[in-house]
Amino acid sequence: MSVKIAESADVSASASIGDGSAVWHLAQVREGAVLGEHCIIGRGAYIGTGVRLGDNCKIQNYALVYEPAILGDGVFIGPAAVLTNDTHPRAVNPSGTLKTADDWKAVGVRIGDGASVGARAVCVAPVEIGDWAMIAAGSVVTRDVPPHALVMGVPARQVGWVSRRGVRLERDSESTFRCPVSHETYEVRNGTLKMMEQDDD
């Protein structure tokens, strides 16, 4: 396998890029960042210092992933989405002097396996997005998102559940749901969605 890095991309020599990954035009991958295998970093995207991506992640054009974000396997970050890292952003200290790296502490966004963040969504650190969750385009996430949850709005609120295919689940009963595509069934227990064991045909 090989790594594809566009000539106009800026990839630090200390970054680790997994086999089969591609970094496209004008993207920047900072010092100490770790990309798993078969990741795609789109045009103009930014991967901050020490950010960690699992395998098979897609970071779309002009998305900004600030340190110390951690992304699991198969995470999708849509075009122009932002993962922030500063809970009290200021350019200057109270004295009026320009802030430096020593004047604030970066906090990160953590995203579970298979989760998706839609175009122009903003995840305000520190938040954790569960496995296979889906953040609708343009949302502003200010609180943790459970696995398989579908959230949208400003601020983002849960409006349903999604399957591993990214399809909104249909309700079968008060606590059970079904994927209309795969027909897999899920159950909500204590606020958490779990896939139910499937009967053999």
C-alpha positions as CSV (number, residue, x, y, z in Angstrom):
1,M,0.0,0.0,0.0
2,S,1.0,3.6,-0.2
3,V,0.1,7.0,1.1
4,K,-1.0,9.8,-1.2
5,I,-0.1,13.4,-0.2
6,A,-0.9,16.2,-2.6
7,E,2.0,18.5,-3.4
8,S,0.2,21.5,-2.0
9,A,-0.7,19.7,1.3
10,D,1.3,20.6,4.5
11,V,2.0,17.4,6.4
12,S,4.4,17.5,9.4
13,A,7.3,15.1,9.3
14,S,6.3,14.0,12.8
15,A,2.8,13.1,11.8
16,S,2.0,9.4,11.3
17,I,-0.1,8.6,8.2
18,G,-1.5,5.1,7.9
19,D,-1.2,2.9,4.8
20,G,-3.8,3.7,2.1
21,S,-4.5,7.1,3.4
22,A,-4.7,10.3,1.3
23,V,-4.2,13.9,2.1
24,W,-5.5,16.2,-0.6
25,H,-4.8,19.8,-1.8
26,L,-4.1,22.5,0.7
27,A,-4.9,20.3,3.7
28,Q,-2.7,20.6,6.8
29,V,-1.8,17.8,9.2
30,R,0.1,19.1,12.2
31,E,2.9,17.7,14.4
32,G,2.3,14.4,16.1
33,A,-1.1,13.8,14.5
34,V,-1.9,10.1,13.9
35,L,-4.0,9.0,11.0
36,G,-5.1,5.3,10.7
37,E,-5.2,3.3,7.6
38,H,-7.4,4.3,4.6
39,C,-8.2,7.8,5.9
40,I,-9.1,10.6,3.5
41,I,-8.3,14.2,4.4
42,G,-10.1,16.5,2.0
43,R,-9.1,19.8,0.4
44,G,-8.2,22.5,2.9
45,A,-9.0,20.4,5.9
46,Y,-7.0,20.9,9.2
47,I,-5.9,18.2,11.5
48,G,-4.4,19.7,14.7
49,T,-1.3,18.8,16.7
50,G,-1.6,15.3,18.3
51,V,-5.1,14.6,16.9
52,R,-5.8,10.9,16.6
53,L,-7.9,9.3,13.8
54,G,-8.8,5.6,13.6
55,D,-9.0,3.6,10.4
56,N,-11.3,4.5,7.5
57,C,-12.1,8.1,8.5
58,K,-13.3,10.7,6.1
59,I,-12.5,14.3,6.9
60,Q,-14.3,16.4,4.2
61,N,-13.2,19.6,2.5
62,Y,-12.3,22.5,4.9
63,A,-13.3,20.7,8.1
64,L,-11.3,21.8,11.1
65,V,-10.3,19.1,13.7
66,Y,-8.5,20.9,16.6
67,E,-6.4,19.1,19.1
68,P,-6.7,17.1,21.3
69,A,-9.6,15.5,19.4
70,I,-9.8,11.7,19.2
71,L,-11.8,10.0,16.5
72,G,-12.6,6.3,16.3
73,D,-12.7,4.0,13.3
74,G,-15.0,5.0,10.4
75,V,-15.8,8.5,11.5
76,F,-17.2,11.0,9.0
77,I,-16.6,14.7,9.4
78,G,-18.6,16.7,6.8
79,P,-17.5,19.8,4.8
80,A,-16.6,22.8,6.9
81,A,-17.5,21.1,10.2
82,V,-15.5,22.2,13.3
83,L,-14.4,20.4,16.4
84,T,-13.4,23.1,18.8
85,N,-10.9,23.0,21.7
86,D,-11.3,26.2,23.8
87,T,-14.0,26.6,26.4
88,H,-13.2,30.2,27.1
89,P,-11.9,31.6,23.8
90,R,-10.1,35.0,24.0
91,A,-7.4,36.5,21.9
92,V,-6.0,38.4,24.8
93,N,-5.5,38.1,28.6
94,P,-7.3,40.5,31.0
95,S,-4.1,42.6,30.8
96,G,-4.6,43.1,27.1
97,T,-1.5,41.0,26.2
98,L,-1.9,38.4,23.4
99,K,-2.6,35.0,24.7
100,T,0.0,32.2,24.2
101,A,-0.3,28.5,24.4
102,D,0.7,28.8,28.1
103,D,-2.4,30.9,28.9
104,W,-5.1,28.3,28.1
105,K,-5.7,24.6,28.1
106,A,-7.0,22.8,25.1
107,V,-9.9,20.4,25.6
108,G,-11.0,17.9,22.9
109,V,-13.9,16.3,21.2
110,R,-14.1,12.5,21.3
111,I,-16.1,10.7,18.6
112,G,-16.9,7.0,18.6
113,D,-16.7,4.4,15.8
114,G,-18.9,5.0,12.8
115,A,-20.3,8.3,13.9
116,S,-21.0,11.2,11.5
117,V,-20.8,14.9,11.9
118,G,-22.7,16.8,9.1
119,A,-21.6,19.7,7.0
120,R,-20.9,23.0,8.9
121,A,-21.8,21.4,12.2
122,V,-19.9,22.6,15.3
123,C,-18.9,20.3,18.2
124,V,-18.1,22.5,21.2
125,A,-15.5,20.8,23.3
126,P,-15.5,19.0,25.6
127,V,-18.2,16.7,24.3
128,E,-18.3,13.0,23.5
129,I,-20.2,11.6,20.5
130,G,-21.2,8.0,20.8
131,D,-20.7,5.2,18.3
132,W,-22.8,5.4,15.2
133,A,-24.4,8.7,16.2
134,M,-25.3,11.2,13.6
135,I,-25.1,15.0,13.9
136,A,-27.3,16.8,11.4
137,A,-25.8,19.5,9.1
138,G,-25.5,22.9,10.7
139,S,-26.0,21.7,14.3
140,V,-24.2,23.0,17.3
141,V,-23.4,20.2,19.7
142,T,-22.9,21.4,23.3
143,R,-23.6,18.2,25.3
144,D,-22.7,14.5,25.0
145,V,-24.5,12.5,22.3
146,P,-25.5,8.9,23.0
147,P,-24.6,6.0,20.6
148,H,-26.9,5.8,17.6
149,A,-28.6,9.1,18.5
150,L,-29.7,11.5,15.8
151,V,-29.3,15.1,16.9
152,M,-30.0,18.4,15.2
153,G,-30.5,22.1,15.8
154,V,-28.9,25.0,17.7
155,P,-28.2,23.8,20.3
156,A,-28.5,20.2,19.1
157,R,-31.1,18.0,20.6
158,Q,-32.0,14.4,20.0
159,V,-34.8,13.8,17.6
160,G,-34.5,10.1,17.0
161,W,-32.2,7.1,16.5
162,V,-30.2,5.9,13.5
163,S,-29.0,2.5,12.5
164,R,-25.4,1.6,11.5
165,R,-26.4,2.4,7.9
166,G,-27.2,6.0,9.0
167,V,-30.9,5.5,8.4
168,R,-33.5,6.9,10.9
169,L,-35.1,4.0,12.8
170,E,-38.8,3.4,12.8
171,R,-40.6,2.7,16.1
172,D,-42.0,-0.8,16.5
173,S,-43.1,-0.3,20.1
174,E,-42.5,1.9,23.1
175,S,-38.9,0.7,23.4
176,T,-38.1,-1.1,20.2
177,F,-37.1,0.3,16.8
178,R,-36.4,-1.2,13.3
179,C,-34.1,-0.1,10.5
180,P,-36.3,0.2,7.4
181,V,-33.3,-0.8,5.2
182,S,-31.6,-3.7,7.0
183,H,-34.6,-4.7,9.1
184,E,-32.3,-5.0,12.1
185,T,-34.1,-4.4,15.4
186,Y,-32.9,-2.2,18.3
187,E,-34.1,-1.7,21.9
188,V,-33.7,1.3,24.2
189,R,-32.6,0.3,27.7
190,N,-31.9,3.0,30.3
191,G,-31.6,5.6,27.5
192,T,-29.2,3.6,25.5
193,L,-30.0,2.0,22.1
194,K,-28.7,-1.6,21.7
195,M,-29.1,-3.9,18.7
196,M,-31.2,-7.0,19.4
197,E,-30.2,-10.5,18.5
198,Q,-31.6,-11.5,15.2
199,D,-33.6,-14.7,14.7
200,D,-32.2,-17.0,12.1
201,D,-34.5,-17.5,9.1
